[in-house]
Amino acid sequence: QMLERLPRTFGVVARAPTQGALFRSSSRSLLCAGDEKDKSVAISFVNLERLRAVRAAKSELADRLERATLPTLTSEACEGLDKDASNGDGALHHWCLKVLQDGVDRKEELNLVGLSYGIATYDDWAKRLAESYKIQTELFDCFATTSNSGATPSLEGWKVPTKRHAVCVSGHEKLDGSRRFEPLVAQLHGRGPRGTLLKMDVEGAEWEALGAVEDEELQKVDLFDLQIYLCGGPLAGGGEEHARGLRKRVEVLERLARIFYVVARAPEKGSLFRGKEDADLCGGGKRYPDTISMSYVNRHRFAEV
């Protein structure tokens, strides 16, 4: 009981003897048996509260970022994942079939639609929805448009033809030269409480767009595939502005994690995220991913189905 009490305050750093087989046994009779020299155990402890305080001073944002993007739902819980639209870490699309299939079964009732921001001249995400699930999709991109991209056979001939919009997403409506930007709410506001699938890969514009949209609007999204550019834009500099900007971005991801379960994250290798310090983020000494992709499913929608 005394030893069981210690781990409530301390973490075990090391134990000797180190051979685990000496401790793993179902027989109580082996305790305190044998030679006198075999009856001692040495343990090194560290105070957990002190460790957390020391780590928080150096790693608060890195730890929060890891927790906010860590997958929290299994394939089994989703009754399978559709991964066929994925194409490497930069195009992670793992769809929770439990929620997706419910939407497909109620397609007309929900007015099911897929909204894809950031296209260029191809979109495997929207094509998969249109071809395999017969879902209406709408594509948004003000850089690659029907007027300046020429023929785009990869976006044509789908079983359910897509609709293209020469519009980019931002935090507010604006014109930048000939390019038109609109907030995410421009498309979500008229949508019902469920039946919207969303993809966003917009080279750093996601921060302003997601920062401006209300939780009430995001709750309308059933599935959400997002690629974040952690260190772009104002974070390219340093100092206090850099620190404040990075903190705001972590808060955006924490907010998403309250609305959605994380189904998948890329890069998948956990060691790229675990145990990092804030100084490692955005150009620090240890390599940390500048781009991270997540597939989300709405927590409320998952519970409903």
C-alpha positions as CSV (number, residue, x, y, z in Angstrom):
1,Q,0.0,0.0,0.0
2,M,2.9,2.3,0.7
3,L,4.3,1.7,-2.8
4,E,0.9,2.2,-4.3
5,R,0.6,5.6,-2.6
6,L,3.9,6.9,-4.0
7,P,2.8,6.9,-7.7
8,R,0.0,9.3,-6.9
9,T,2.7,12.0,-6.3
10,F,5.7,10.6,-8.2
11,G,6.4,9.1,-11.5
12,V,8.7,6.1,-11.7
13,V,11.8,6.9,-13.7
14,A,13.7,3.7,-13.2
15,R,13.7,0.4,-11.2
16,A,16.4,-2.1,-10.4
17,P,16.7,-5.0,-10.9
18,T,15.6,-4.0,-14.5
19,Q,14.5,-7.5,-15.6
20,G,10.7,-7.3,-15.8
21,A,10.4,-11.1,-15.4
22,L,11.6,-10.9,-11.8
23,F,8.5,-8.9,-11.0
24,R,5.8,-10.4,-13.2
25,S,4.4,-13.5,-11.4
26,S,1.0,-14.8,-10.4
27,S,2.4,-16.5,-7.3
28,R,2.4,-14.6,-4.0
29,S,4.6,-17.2,-2.5
30,L,7.6,-15.9,-4.4
31,L,7.5,-12.6,-2.5
32,C,10.2,-12.4,0.1
33,A,11.5,-15.8,-0.9
34,G,15.0,-16.7,-1.9
35,D,18.4,-15.3,-0.8
36,E,18.6,-12.1,1.3
37,K,20.4,-10.3,-1.4
38,D,17.4,-10.7,-3.8
39,K,15.0,-9.0,-1.5
40,S,15.9,-5.3,-2.3
41,V,14.4,-3.2,-5.0
42,A,15.7,0.3,-6.0
43,I,13.4,2.9,-7.5
44,S,14.0,6.4,-8.8
45,F,11.1,8.8,-8.6
46,V,10.3,12.3,-9.9
47,N,7.7,14.6,-8.5
48,L,5.0,14.7,-11.2
49,E,3.7,18.2,-10.3
50,R,7.2,19.6,-10.4
51,L,7.8,17.9,-13.7
52,R,4.7,19.3,-15.2
53,A,5.5,22.8,-14.0
54,V,9.0,22.6,-15.4
55,R,7.7,21.2,-18.7
56,A,4.9,23.7,-19.0
57,A,7.4,26.5,-18.9
58,K,9.1,25.1,-22.0
59,S,6.5,23.0,-23.7
60,E,3.0,24.4,-23.0
61,L,2.1,25.1,-26.6
62,A,3.8,22.0,-28.0
63,D,1.9,19.8,-25.6
64,R,-1.4,21.5,-26.2
65,L,-0.9,21.2,-30.0
66,E,-0.2,17.5,-29.6
67,R,-3.3,16.9,-27.5
68,A,-5.5,19.0,-29.8
69,T,-4.5,17.0,-32.9
70,L,-4.1,13.5,-31.5
71,P,-6.6,11.0,-33.0
72,T,-9.4,10.3,-30.5
73,L,-11.6,7.9,-32.5
74,T,-10.8,4.4,-33.9
75,S,-11.8,2.9,-37.2
76,E,-13.8,0.3,-35.3
77,A,-15.9,3.0,-33.5
78,C,-16.5,4.5,-37.0
79,E,-17.6,1.1,-38.4
80,G,-14.7,1.6,-40.9
81,L,-13.0,4.4,-42.6
82,D,-13.1,5.4,-46.3
83,K,-9.5,6.4,-47.1
84,D,-9.7,6.1,-50.9
85,A,-9.6,9.9,-51.5
86,S,-6.3,10.2,-49.6
87,N,-3.1,10.9,-51.4
88,G,-0.2,11.2,-49.0
89,D,0.2,13.3,-45.8
90,G,-0.9,16.5,-47.7
91,A,-4.2,15.0,-48.7
92,L,-5.5,13.1,-45.7
93,H,-9.1,12.1,-46.1
94,H,-10.2,9.4,-43.6
95,W,-14.0,9.5,-43.5
96,C,-15.9,8.0,-40.6
97,L,-18.3,5.6,-42.4
98,K,-20.8,5.5,-39.5
99,V,-21.6,9.2,-40.0
100,L,-21.0,9.4,-43.8
101,Q,-23.3,6.5,-44.6
102,D,-26.0,7.9,-42.4
103,G,-25.7,11.2,-44.4
104,V,-25.8,9.3,-47.7
105,D,-28.9,7.3,-46.7
106,R,-30.7,10.6,-45.9
107,K,-29.1,12.6,-48.8
108,E,-32.3,14.2,-50.0
109,E,-33.6,15.0,-46.5
110,L,-30.4,16.7,-45.4
111,N,-29.5,18.3,-48.8
112,L,-26.1,16.7,-48.4
113,V,-23.3,18.6,-50.0
114,G,-19.5,18.6,-50.0
115,L,-17.7,22.0,-49.9
116,S,-14.1,22.0,-51.0
117,Y,-11.8,25.0,-50.5
118,G,-8.5,25.0,-52.3
119,I,-8.5,23.1,-55.6
120,A,-6.0,24.1,-58.2
121,T,-7.0,21.8,-61.1
122,Y,-7.8,18.5,-59.4
123,D,-9.8,17.4,-56.3
124,D,-9.7,13.7,-55.3
125,W,-11.8,14.6,-52.2
126,A,-14.8,15.9,-54.2
127,K,-14.4,13.4,-57.0
128,R,-14.7,10.5,-54.5
129,L,-17.8,12.0,-53.0
130,A,-19.4,12.6,-56.4
131,E,-18.4,9.3,-58.0
132,S,-18.8,6.8,-55.1
133,Y,-21.5,8.4,-53.0
134,K,-23.4,10.5,-55.6
135,I,-23.0,13.6,-53.5
136,Q,-23.3,17.1,-54.9
137,T,-20.0,19.0,-54.5
138,E,-19.0,22.6,-54.8
139,L,-15.4,23.7,-55.4
140,F,-13.9,27.1,-54.3
141,D,-10.7,28.6,-55.6
142,C,-10.0,32.1,-56.8
143,F,-6.5,31.4,-58.0
144,A,-7.2,28.4,-60.4
145,T,-10.6,29.3,-62.0
146,T,-12.5,28.2,-65.1
147,S,-11.4,31.4,-66.8
148,N,-7.6,31.0,-66.2
149,S,-7.0,27.3,-66.0
150,G,-8.0,26.1,-69.4
151,A,-9.4,22.6,-69.7
152,T,-9.6,20.7,-66.5
153,P,-10.5,17.1,-67.4
154,S,-9.8,15.9,-63.8
155,L,-12.8,18.0,-62.6
156,E,-15.2,17.0,-65.4
157,G,-17.3,14.0,-66.3
158,W,-18.2,13.1,-62.8
159,K,-21.4,11.1,-62.1
160,V,-22.6,14.1,-60.2
161,P,-21.2,17.2,-61.9
162,T,-19.6,19.7,-59.5
163,K,-20.1,23.4,-59.3
164,R,-17.1,25.7,-59.4
165,H,-16.8,29.1,-57.7
166,A,-14.0,31.6,-58.4
167,V,-14.0,32.5,-54.7
168,C,-11.4,31.9,-51.9
169,V,-12.1,31.6,-48.2
170,S,-11.0,34.2,-45.7
171,G,-12.2,35.7,-42.4
172,H,-14.3,38.4,-44.1
173,E,-15.5,39.4,-47.5
174,K,-13.0,41.3,-49.6
175,L,-11.5,41.9,-53.0
176,D,-7.7,41.5,-53.6
177,G,-7.2,42.8,-57.1
178,S,-9.5,40.6,-59.2
179,R,-9.7,37.8,-56.6
180,R,-12.8,37.6,-54.4
181,F,-12.7,36.3,-50.9
182,E,-15.6,35.4,-48.6
183,P,-15.9,34.0,-45.0
184,L,-16.8,30.4,-44.4
185,V,-20.2,31.5,-43.0
186,A,-21.2,32.7,-46.4
187,Q,-21.7,29.0,-47.3
188,L,-22.6,27.6,-43.9
189,H,-25.2,30.2,-42.8
190,G,-27.9,28.9,-45.1
191,R,-27.2,25.2,-44.4
192,G,-29.2,23.0,-42.1
193,P,-27.9,21.7,-38.7
194,R,-26.4,18.6,-40.5
195,G,-25.5,17.4,-43.9
196,T,-22.4,19.5,-44.8
197,L,-19.0,17.9,-45.6
198,L,-16.0,20.2,-45.6
199,K,-12.5,20.1,-47.0
200,M,-10.0,23.0,-46.5
201,D,-6.5,23.1,-47.9
202,V,-5.8,26.8,-48.5
203,E,-2.1,27.4,-47.8
204,G,-2.4,29.3,-44.5
205,A,-5.8,31.1,-45.0
206,E,-7.4,28.5,-42.8
207,W,-6.4,30.4,-39.6
208,E,-8.3,33.6,-40.5
209,A,-11.3,31.7,-41.9
210,L,-11.6,29.3,-38.9
211,G,-11.0,32.1,-36.4
212,A,-13.9,34.1,-37.8
213,V,-16.6,31.4,-37.9
214,E,-18.8,30.8,-34.9
215,D,-19.2,27.4,-33.2
216,E,-22.8,27.3,-34.2
217,E,-21.9,27.3,-37.9
218,L,-19.1,24.7,-37.5
219,Q,-21.6,22.4,-35.7
220,K,-23.3,22.1,-39.1
221,V,-20.3,20.2,-40.5
222,D,-20.5,16.4,-40.3
223,L,-17.0,15.6,-41.6
224,F,-14.1,18.0,-41.9
225,D,-10.8,17.4,-43.7
226,L,-8.2,20.1,-42.9
227,Q,-4.6,20.8,-43.7
228,I,-3.0,23.4,-41.5
229,Y,0.1,25.4,-42.3
230,L,1.3,25.9,-38.8
231,C,4.1,28.4,-39.4
232,G,3.0,30.5,-42.4
233,G,1.9,34.1,-42.6
234,P,2.7,36.4,-39.7
235,L,4.5,33.6,-37.9
236,A,7.3,33.8,-40.4
237,G,8.8,36.5,-38.1
238,G,9.7,36.1,-34.5
239,G,9.4,37.7,-31.1
240,E,6.1,38.5,-29.3
241,E,4.0,38.6,-32.4
242,H,5.2,35.1,-33.3
243,A,4.3,33.8,-29.8
244,R,0.9,35.4,-29.8
245,G,0.1,34.2,-33.3
246,L,1.2,30.6,-32.5
247,R,-0.9,30.6,-29.3
248,K,-4.0,31.8,-31.2
249,R,-3.5,29.0,-33.7
250,V,-3.3,26.4,-31.0
251,E,-6.5,27.8,-29.5
252,V,-8.2,27.3,-32.9
253,L,-7.2,23.7,-32.9
254,E,-8.3,23.2,-29.4
255,R,-11.7,24.6,-30.3
256,L,-12.0,22.3,-33.2
257,A,-11.2,19.3,-30.9
258,R,-14.1,20.3,-28.7
259,I,-16.5,20.2,-31.7
260,F,-15.0,17.3,-33.6
261,Y,-13.3,14.0,-32.9
262,V,-9.9,13.6,-34.6
263,V,-10.2,10.5,-36.8
264,A,-6.7,10.7,-38.3
265,R,-3.6,12.9,-38.3
266,A,-0.7,13.1,-40.7
267,P,2.2,12.8,-40.4
268,E,1.2,9.7,-38.6
269,K,4.5,9.2,-36.7
270,G,3.7,10.2,-33.1
271,S,7.3,10.9,-32.2
272,L,7.2,14.0,-34.5
273,F,4.7,15.5,-32.0
274,R,5.4,14.0,-28.6
275,G,7.9,15.4,-26.1
276,K,8.6,18.6,-28.1
277,E,9.3,22.0,-26.7
278,D,7.8,25.3,-27.8
279,A,11.2,26.3,-29.2
280,D,10.9,23.4,-31.6
281,L,7.8,24.8,-33.3
282,C,8.2,26.7,-36.5
283,G,11.9,26.5,-37.3
284,G,13.3,25.3,-33.9
285,G,16.3,23.1,-33.4
286,K,14.3,19.8,-33.6
287,R,12.3,19.0,-36.7
288,Y,8.5,19.6,-36.2
289,P,5.9,19.3,-39.0
290,D,5.1,22.7,-40.6
291,T,2.0,21.2,-42.3
292,I,-0.3,18.9,-40.5
293,S,-3.5,17.2,-41.8
294,M,-6.5,16.1,-39.8
295,S,-9.7,14.2,-40.6
296,Y,-12.5,15.1,-38.2
297,V,-16.0,13.9,-37.5
298,N,-18.6,16.0,-35.6
299,R,-19.0,14.8,-32.0
300,H,-22.8,15.4,-31.9
301,R,-23.4,13.8,-35.2
302,F,-21.4,10.7,-34.2
303,A,-23.4,10.4,-31.0
304,E,-26.7,10.8,-32.9
305,V,-26.1,7.9,-35.3
